[in-house]
């Protein structure tokens, strides 16, 4: 059974910096153990702040970037040059600044890509990348919304009920843009380690409900569990409604 841990940091800046430092350490350890590593990225303010911190870290070159596979947990189905794309934000924050192997960067298709506006075909194509032969993700970074969504799996949406497919098209999202591609909960649970990273009091209810054992249909982030470890990395705001006292680093 996987282990769940919660760590609370003083503020959002410290949360992003500490998560970036943890990411360096964990990727280096995985690469030392098996030669290569894989990471699934998330978007959002905190997710991109982590990547900026990693870009600016003096320890970033400890990672062998040529032996790292990069995936995404979800993507906004918009044109490739849209500022809303998680991939574009990640490239500007980190990926274009490190020596990654382009063949190991697995982005989801944009709406002006090879599948045009056929979001179902784009989702199916990404699912083909995640074949049974692809090893379990080593680390998956996920954020969450104030209503409890994670990736682009929203409460009581068709995506939260998906049991077979690893990737689905998501339409009519309650927050813009309305059309997206997302990993499903079965695919998310293939990750060895899931890091749920979020900050701000607006996330406090969802965090407390998920950790209290809420159902994943109402609070999808409650269904995001790593096969080895589930790590919640929070700031004081997002942890403000937790009744249990968790580890709070001072630096």
Short mmCIF file of the C-alpha atoms (twelve columns), coordinates in Angstrom:
data_MODEL
# 
_entry.id   MODEL 
# 
loop_
_atom_site.group_PDB 
_atom_site.id 
_atom_site.type_symbol 
_atom_site.label_atom_id 
_atom_site.label_alt_id 
_atom_site.label_comp_id 
_atom_site.label_asym_id 
_atom_site.label_seq_id 
_atom_site.Cartn_x 
_atom_site.Cartn_y 
_atom_site.Cartn_z 
_atom_site.pdbx_PDB_model_num 
ATOM 1   C CA . UNK A 1   0.000   0.000  0.000   1 
ATOM 2   C CA . UNK A 2   1.369   3.413  -0.911  1 
ATOM 3   C CA . UNK A 3   2.522   5.837  1.720   1 
ATOM 4   C CA . UNK A 4   0.933   9.284  2.059   1 
ATOM 5   C CA . UNK A 5   2.913   12.180 3.512   1 
ATOM 6   C CA . UNK A 6   2.156   15.867 3.950   1 
ATOM 7   C CA . UNK A 7   4.736   18.644 4.212   1 
ATOM 8   C CA . UNK A 8   3.718   22.258 4.833   1 
ATOM 9   C CA . UNK A 9   5.928   25.203 3.894   1 
ATOM 10  C CA . UNK A 10  5.666   28.742 5.165   1 
ATOM 11  C CA . UNK A 11  4.746   30.461 1.894   1 
ATOM 12  C CA . UNK A 12  4.327   29.848 -1.865  1 
ATOM 13  C CA . UNK A 13  7.877   30.951 -2.741  1 
ATOM 14  C CA . UNK A 14  9.414   28.503 -0.301  1 
ATOM 15  C CA . UNK A 15  7.044   25.793 -1.503  1 
ATOM 16  C CA . UNK A 16  8.214   26.197 -5.113  1 
ATOM 17  C CA . UNK A 17  11.907  26.385 -4.207  1 
ATOM 18  C CA . UNK A 18  11.754  23.371 -1.905  1 
ATOM 19  C CA . UNK A 19  9.837   21.294 -4.439  1 
ATOM 20  C CA . UNK A 20  12.427  22.095 -7.108  1 
ATOM 21  C CA . UNK A 21  15.187  20.970 -4.729  1 
ATOM 22  C CA . UNK A 22  13.313  17.754 -3.951  1 
ATOM 23  C CA . UNK A 23  12.870  17.124 -7.662  1 
ATOM 24  C CA . UNK A 24  16.609  17.362 -8.322  1 
ATOM 25  C CA . UNK A 25  17.362  14.922 -5.516  1 
ATOM 26  C CA . UNK A 26  14.738  12.408 -6.526  1 
ATOM 27  C CA . UNK A 27  15.584  12.430 -10.243 1 
ATOM 28  C CA . UNK A 28  19.278  12.025 -9.499  1 
ATOM 29  C CA . UNK A 29  18.503  9.080  -7.212  1 
ATOM 30  C CA . UNK A 30  16.287  7.400  -9.814  1 
ATOM 31  C CA . UNK A 31  18.852  7.869  -12.564 1 
ATOM 32  C CA . UNK A 32  21.573  6.445  -10.320 1 
ATOM 33  C CA . UNK A 33  19.410  3.415  -9.611  1 
ATOM 34  C CA . UNK A 34  18.218  2.568  -13.114 1 
ATOM 35  C CA . UNK A 35  19.937  4.826  -15.628 1 
ATOM 36  C CA . UNK A 36  17.009  7.000  -16.695 1 
ATOM 37  C CA . UNK A 37  14.015  8.705  -15.133 1 
ATOM 38  C CA . UNK A 38  10.623  10.048 -16.100 1 
ATOM 39  C CA . UNK A 39  8.648   13.006 -14.842 1 
ATOM 40  C CA . UNK A 40  5.111   14.183 -15.550 1 
ATOM 41  C CA . UNK A 41  4.724   17.953 -15.444 1 
ATOM 42  C CA . UNK A 42  1.786   20.085 -14.407 1 
ATOM 43  C CA . UNK A 43  0.817   23.616 -15.358 1 
ATOM 44  C CA . UNK A 44  -0.640  26.378 -13.248 1 
ATOM 45  C CA . UNK A 45  1.092   29.054 -11.262 1 
ATOM 46  C CA . UNK A 46  2.745   26.728 -8.756  1 
ATOM 47  C CA . UNK A 47  3.743   24.130 -11.348 1 
ATOM 48  C CA . UNK A 48  5.482   26.687 -13.535 1 
ATOM 49  C CA . UNK A 49  7.082   28.401 -10.516 1 
ATOM 50  C CA . UNK A 50  8.699   25.073 -9.638  1 
ATOM 51  C CA . UNK A 51  10.185  24.813 -13.122 1 
ATOM 52  C CA . UNK A 52  11.570  28.359 -12.916 1 
ATOM 53  C CA . UNK A 53  13.160  27.541 -9.573  1 
ATOM 54  C CA . UNK A 54  14.722  24.438 -11.101 1 
ATOM 55  C CA . UNK A 55  16.031  26.444 -14.067 1 
ATOM 56  C CA . UNK A 56  17.754  28.876 -11.721 1 
ATOM 57  C CA . UNK A 57  19.078  26.231 -9.317  1 
ATOM 58  C CA . UNK A 58  22.816  25.670 -9.139  1 
ATOM 59  C CA . UNK A 59  22.030  21.968 -8.631  1 
ATOM 60  C CA . UNK A 60  20.079  21.497 -11.865 1 
ATOM 61  C CA . UNK A 61  23.055  20.083 -13.745 1 
ATOM 62  C CA . UNK A 62  23.199  17.162 -11.339 1 
ATOM 63  C CA . UNK A 63  20.352  15.761 -13.431 1 
ATOM 64  C CA . UNK A 64  21.360  13.981 -16.627 1 
ATOM 65  C CA . UNK A 65  18.827  15.737 -18.822 1 
ATOM 66  C CA . UNK A 66  19.613  13.506 -21.802 1 
ATOM 67  C CA . UNK A 67  18.273  10.548 -19.836 1 
ATOM 68  C CA . UNK A 68  15.003  12.113 -18.725 1 
ATOM 69  C CA . UNK A 69  11.578  11.460 -20.251 1 
ATOM 70  C CA . UNK A 70  9.109   14.333 -19.878 1 
ATOM 71  C CA . UNK A 71  5.339   13.939 -20.055 1 
ATOM 72  C CA . UNK A 72  2.325   16.077 -19.154 1 
ATOM 73  C CA . UNK A 73  -0.653  15.249 -16.988 1 
ATOM 74  C CA . UNK A 74  -2.966  17.409 -19.056 1 
ATOM 75  C CA . UNK A 75  -2.957  20.068 -21.728 1 
ATOM 76  C CA . UNK A 76  -5.189  22.880 -22.938 1 
ATOM 77  C CA . UNK A 77  -6.307  22.056 -26.488 1 
ATOM 78  C CA . UNK A 78  -5.305  25.357 -28.038 1 
ATOM 79  C CA . UNK A 79  -2.844  26.348 -30.797 1 
ATOM 80  C CA . UNK A 80  0.827   25.571 -30.260 1 
ATOM 81  C CA . UNK A 81  1.809   29.192 -29.824 1 
ATOM 82  C CA . UNK A 82  -0.916  29.962 -27.281 1 
ATOM 83  C CA . UNK A 83  0.275   31.267 -23.927 1 
ATOM 84  C CA . UNK A 84  -2.336  28.988 -22.337 1 
ATOM 85  C CA . UNK A 85  -0.484  25.828 -23.340 1 
ATOM 86  C CA . UNK A 86  1.223   24.021 -20.479 1 
ATOM 87  C CA . UNK A 87  3.936   22.897 -22.880 1 
ATOM 88  C CA . UNK A 88  4.778   26.449 -23.976 1 
ATOM 89  C CA . UNK A 89  4.893   27.663 -20.382 1 
ATOM 90  C CA . UNK A 90  7.105   24.738 -19.371 1 
ATOM 91  C CA . UNK A 91  9.491   25.319 -22.273 1 
ATOM 92  C CA . UNK A 92  9.866   28.991 -21.415 1 
ATOM 93  C CA . UNK A 93  10.303  28.264 -17.701 1 
ATOM 94  C CA . UNK A 94  12.763  25.351 -17.975 1 
ATOM 95  C CA . UNK A 95  12.769  22.944 -20.894 1 
ATOM 96  C CA . UNK A 96  14.371  25.257 -23.437 1 
ATOM 97  C CA . UNK A 97  17.188  25.958 -20.981 1 
ATOM 98  C CA . UNK A 98  18.419  22.401 -20.375 1 
ATOM 99  C CA . UNK A 99  19.927  19.770 -22.742 1 
ATOM 100 C CA . UNK A 100 16.940  17.457 -23.079 1 
ATOM 101 C CA . UNK A 101 16.740  14.849 -25.820 1 
ATOM 102 C CA . UNK A 102 13.871  16.170 -28.004 1 
ATOM 103 C CA . UNK A 103 12.715  12.605 -28.659 1 
ATOM 104 C CA . UNK A 104 12.118  12.159 -24.943 1 
ATOM 105 C CA . UNK A 105 9.851   15.194 -24.564 1 
ATOM 106 C CA . UNK A 106 6.323   13.868 -25.040 1 
ATOM 107 C CA . UNK A 107 3.956   16.802 -25.535 1 
ATOM 108 C CA . UNK A 108 0.239   16.503 -26.178 1 
ATOM 109 C CA . UNK A 109 -0.898  17.703 -29.599 1 
ATOM 110 C CA . UNK A 110 -2.133  21.296 -30.029 1 
ATOM 111 C CA . UNK A 111 -5.351  22.207 -31.806 1 
ATOM 112 C CA . UNK A 112 -3.387  23.282 -34.889 1 
ATOM 113 C CA . UNK A 113 -1.202  20.174 -34.937 1 
ATOM 114 C CA . UNK A 114 -1.357  16.995 -36.986 1 
ATOM 115 C CA . UNK A 115 -4.870  16.120 -35.763 1 
ATOM 116 C CA . UNK A 116 -6.308  19.578 -36.305 1 
ATOM 117 C CA . UNK A 117 -9.253  20.262 -34.033 1 
ATOM 118 C CA . UNK A 118 -10.008 16.557 -33.501 1 
ATOM 119 C CA . UNK A 119 -9.339  16.417 -29.775 1 
ATOM 120 C CA . UNK A 120 -10.373 12.755 -29.553 1 
ATOM 121 C CA . UNK A 121 -7.715  11.784 -32.099 1 
ATOM 122 C CA . UNK A 122 -5.136  13.861 -30.216 1 
ATOM 123 C CA . UNK A 123 -6.016  12.116 -26.957 1 
ATOM 124 C CA . UNK A 124 -5.862  8.683  -28.591 1 
ATOM 125 C CA . UNK A 125 -2.443  9.486  -30.029 1 
ATOM 126 C CA . UNK A 126 -1.107  10.366 -26.595 1 
ATOM 127 C CA . UNK A 127 -2.551  7.165  -25.204 1 
ATOM 128 C CA . UNK A 128 -0.524  5.221  -27.782 1 
ATOM 129 C CA . UNK A 129 2.627   6.728  -26.280 1 
ATOM 130 C CA . UNK A 130 1.627   5.341  -22.884 1 
ATOM 131 C CA . UNK A 131 1.654   1.707  -23.926 1 
ATOM 132 C CA . UNK A 132 2.099   -1.103 -21.394 1 
ATOM 133 C CA . UNK A 133 5.734   -1.224 -22.477 1 
ATOM 134 C CA . UNK A 134 6.324   2.295  -21.138 1 
ATOM 135 C CA . UNK A 135 7.618   1.993  -17.563 1 
ATOM 136 C CA . UNK A 136 5.586   3.531  -14.751 1 
ATOM 137 C CA . UNK A 137 6.229   7.227  -14.328 1 
ATOM 138 C CA . UNK A 138 8.833   7.884  -11.651 1 
ATOM 139 C CA . UNK A 139 7.467   11.236 -10.497 1 
ATOM 140 C CA . UNK A 140 4.200   12.923 -11.352 1 
ATOM 141 C CA . UNK A 141 3.624   16.536 -10.383 1 
ATOM 142 C CA . UNK A 142 -0.030  17.490 -9.987  1 
ATOM 143 C CA . UNK A 143 -1.840  20.591 -8.897  1 
ATOM 144 C CA . UNK A 144 -5.472  20.934 -7.929  1 
ATOM 145 C CA . UNK A 145 -8.329  23.355 -8.186  1 
ATOM 146 C CA . UNK A 146 -10.419 24.821 -5.434  1 
ATOM 147 C CA . UNK A 147 -13.301 22.494 -6.364  1 
ATOM 148 C CA . UNK A 148 -11.012 19.459 -6.215  1 
ATOM 149 C CA . UNK A 149 -10.062 18.834 -9.848  1 
ATOM 150 C CA . UNK A 150 -6.625  17.562 -10.757 1 
ATOM 151 C CA . UNK A 151 -5.065  17.369 -14.225 1 
ATOM 152 C CA . UNK A 152 -8.243  18.144 -16.222 1 
ATOM 153 C CA . UNK A 153 -10.437 15.712 -14.292 1 
ATOM 154 C CA . UNK A 154 -13.293 17.742 -12.835 1 
ATOM 155 C CA . UNK A 155 -15.855 16.684 -10.213 1 
ATOM 156 C CA . UNK A 156 -18.615 14.435 -11.574 1 
ATOM 157 C CA . UNK A 157 -17.329 14.838 -15.144 1 
ATOM 158 C CA . UNK A 158 -17.124 11.948 -17.636 1 
ATOM 159 C CA . UNK A 159 -13.339 11.843 -17.169 1 
ATOM 160 C CA . UNK A 160 -13.585 10.978 -13.480 1 
ATOM 161 C CA . UNK A 161 -15.587 7.844  -14.311 1 
ATOM 162 C CA . UNK A 162 -13.108 6.568  -16.916 1 
ATOM 163 C CA . UNK A 163 -11.729 3.148  -15.977 1 
ATOM 164 C CA . UNK A 164 -10.205 1.799  -19.203 1 
ATOM 165 C CA . UNK A 165 -8.516  4.564  -21.199 1 
ATOM 166 C CA . UNK A 166 -5.309  6.241  -20.062 1 
ATOM 167 C CA . UNK A 167 -5.965  9.535  -21.863 1 
ATOM 168 C CA . UNK A 168 -9.253  11.250 -22.687 1 
ATOM 169 C CA . UNK A 169 -10.546 14.341 -24.425 1 
ATOM 170 C CA . UNK A 170 -12.236 16.712 -21.999 1 
ATOM 171 C CA . UNK A 171 -14.945 19.093 -23.148 1 
ATOM 172 C CA . UNK A 172 -16.965 21.804 -21.454 1 
ATOM 173 C CA . UNK A 173 -14.491 22.339 -18.630 1 
ATOM 174 C CA . UNK A 174 -15.918 24.685 -15.997 1 
ATOM 175 C CA . UNK A 175 -12.824 26.853 -16.301 1 
ATOM 176 C CA . UNK A 176 -11.334 28.092 -19.586 1 
ATOM 177 C CA . UNK A 177 -10.214 26.919 -21.990 1 
ATOM 178 C CA . UNK A 178 -13.110 24.456 -22.230 1 
ATOM 179 C CA . UNK A 179 -11.427 21.756 -24.341 1 
ATOM 180 C CA . UNK A 180 -8.459  19.783 -23.008 1 
ATOM 181 C CA . UNK A 181 -6.617  16.476 -23.018 1 
ATOM 182 C CA . UNK A 182 -6.006  14.706 -19.738 1 
ATOM 183 C CA . UNK A 183 -4.541  11.589 -18.223 1 
ATOM 184 C CA . UNK A 184 -7.193  9.599  -16.390 1 
ATOM 185 C CA . UNK A 185 -7.047  8.421  -12.793 1 
ATOM 186 C CA . UNK A 186 -5.956  4.885  -13.828 1 
ATOM 187 C CA . UNK A 187 -3.022  6.405  -15.748 1 
ATOM 188 C CA . UNK A 188 -2.204  8.772  -12.901 1 
ATOM 189 C CA . UNK A 189 -2.071  5.869  -10.478 1 
ATOM 190 C CA . UNK A 190 0.618   4.257  -12.639 1 
ATOM 191 C CA . UNK A 191 3.087   6.756  -11.210 1 
ATOM 192 C CA . UNK A 192 5.499   5.533  -8.579  1 
ATOM 193 C CA . UNK A 193 5.478   8.863  -6.753  1 
ATOM 194 C CA . UNK A 194 2.756   11.487 -6.999  1 
ATOM 195 C CA . UNK A 195 3.521   14.959 -5.672  1 
ATOM 196 C CA . UNK A 196 0.430   17.092 -5.143  1 
ATOM 197 C CA . UNK A 197 1.698   20.642 -4.984  1 
ATOM 198 C CA . UNK A 198 -0.533  23.622 -4.285  1 
ATOM 199 C CA . UNK A 199 -0.715  26.888 -2.425  1 
ATOM 200 C CA . UNK A 200 -3.287  29.415 -1.285  1 
ATOM 201 C CA . UNK A 201 -6.322  29.427 0.977   1 
ATOM 202 C CA . UNK A 202 -8.615  28.932 -2.028  1 
ATOM 203 C CA . UNK A 203 -7.366  25.322 -2.175  1 
ATOM 204 C CA . UNK A 204 -7.776  24.618 1.552   1 
ATOM 205 C CA . UNK A 205 -11.222 22.986 1.368   1 
ATOM 206 C CA . UNK A 206 -10.221 20.624 -1.441  1 
ATOM 207 C CA . UNK A 207 -6.990  19.687 0.331   1 
ATOM 208 C CA . UNK A 208 -8.728  18.943 3.623   1 
ATOM 209 C CA . UNK A 209 -11.509 16.944 1.977   1 
ATOM 210 C CA . UNK A 210 -9.094  14.854 -0.093  1 
ATOM 211 C CA . UNK A 211 -6.915  14.044 2.904   1 
ATOM 212 C CA . UNK A 212 -10.005 13.235 4.970   1 
ATOM 213 C CA . UNK A 213 -10.944 10.511 2.494   1 
ATOM 214 C CA . UNK A 214 -13.450 12.178 0.173   1 
ATOM 215 C CA . UNK A 215 -14.661 10.202 -2.831  1 
ATOM 216 C CA . UNK A 216 -12.880 10.810 -6.123  1 
ATOM 217 C CA . UNK A 217 -16.094 11.509 -8.054  1 
ATOM 218 C CA . UNK A 218 -16.769 14.605 -5.948  1 
ATOM 219 C CA . UNK A 219 -13.097 15.457 -5.259  1 
ATOM 220 C CA . UNK A 220 -11.041 13.924 -8.113  1 
ATOM 221 C CA . UNK A 221 -7.701  14.786 -6.521  1 
ATOM 222 C CA . UNK A 222 -8.571  12.284 -3.788  1 
ATOM 223 C CA . UNK A 223 -8.080  9.573  -6.417  1 
ATOM 224 C CA . UNK A 224 -4.533  10.665 -7.275  1 
ATOM 225 C CA . UNK A 225 -2.392  8.137  -5.424  1 
ATOM 226 C CA . UNK A 226 1.085   6.989  -6.301  1 
ATOM 227 C CA . UNK A 227 1.842   3.279  -6.290  1 
ATOM 228 C CA . UNK A 228 4.853   3.864  -4.029  1 
ATOM 229 C CA . UNK A 229 4.262   7.239  -2.413  1 
ATOM 230 C CA . UNK A 230 1.817   10.144 -2.393  1 
ATOM 231 C CA . UNK A 231 3.378   13.387 -1.214  1 
ATOM 232 C CA . UNK A 232 1.356   16.510 -0.517  1 
ATOM 233 C CA . UNK A 233 3.489   19.651 -0.674  1 
ATOM 234 C CA . UNK A 234 1.538   22.630 0.627   1 
ATOM 235 C CA . UNK A 235 1.920   26.152 1.910   1 
ATOM 236 C CA . UNK A 236 0.243   27.416 5.077   1 
ATOM 237 C CA . UNK A 237 -2.723  28.778 3.169   1 
ATOM 238 C CA . UNK A 238 -3.641  25.532 1.418   1 
ATOM 239 C CA . UNK A 239 -3.050  23.591 4.658   1 
ATOM 240 C CA . UNK A 240 -5.088  25.990 6.793   1 
ATOM 241 C CA . UNK A 241 -8.093  23.674 7.189   1 
ATOM 242 C CA . UNK A 242 -6.174  20.557 8.111   1 
ATOM 243 C CA . UNK A 243 -6.771  19.490 11.681  1 
ATOM 244 C CA . UNK A 244 -3.722  17.241 11.947  1 
ATOM 245 C CA . UNK A 245 -0.293  18.798 12.517  1 
ATOM 246 C CA . UNK A 246 2.098   17.962 9.684   1 
ATOM 247 C CA . UNK A 247 5.799   18.434 9.139   1 
ATOM 248 C CA . UNK A 248 6.632   22.119 8.638   1 
ATOM 249 C CA . UNK A 249 10.179  22.764 7.453   1 
ATOM 250 C CA . UNK A 250 11.790  25.983 8.583   1 
ATOM 251 C CA . UNK A 251 14.108  26.222 5.559   1 
# 
